[in-house]
Amino acid sequence: AGPRFLAWSASSLLAAAMLVGGAAPASAQTAEDLYNAWADQFDAGNFQRALRIARQMLSRTNDDAWRAEAYNALGRTLWTLGEHEQAIAELRRGMTIPLAADDGNRVWLPFNLAEVYLELGEWKAADPL
């Protein structure tokens, strides 16, 4: 039998590289690559790495849809880390971005913001969301 090769997705390779370096490598050029890397790190419980990647994603794109995604990722990560006030600020920033009617972040940004407020016991702040 010949050598065996593993098939790796680009996001898996990016996540593996970040386990060593702690941030997304320069080769991760697209917001989608960074989002996938953020999701991998967030899902693995590597929240500090996920936070760095979310910030990179935000700084590397001017596309409104990806900026909203980056603010949502940043807000979710900060919320998970217990940084509620910062999470609220980032989620609110994301909500100011004009998005297409079918963009999922039109739902997810206010949903996650309401979740943060509910966790803090701020029912009135969560109600209009």
Buried (B, 14 or more C-beta within 10 A) or exposed (E): EEEEEEEEEBBBBBBEBBEEEEBBBEEBEBBBBBBBBBBBBBEEEBBEBBBBBBBBBBEBBEEBBBBBBBBBBBBBBBBBBEBBEBBBBBBBBBBEBEBEEEBBBBEBBBBBBBBBBBEBEBEEBBEEB
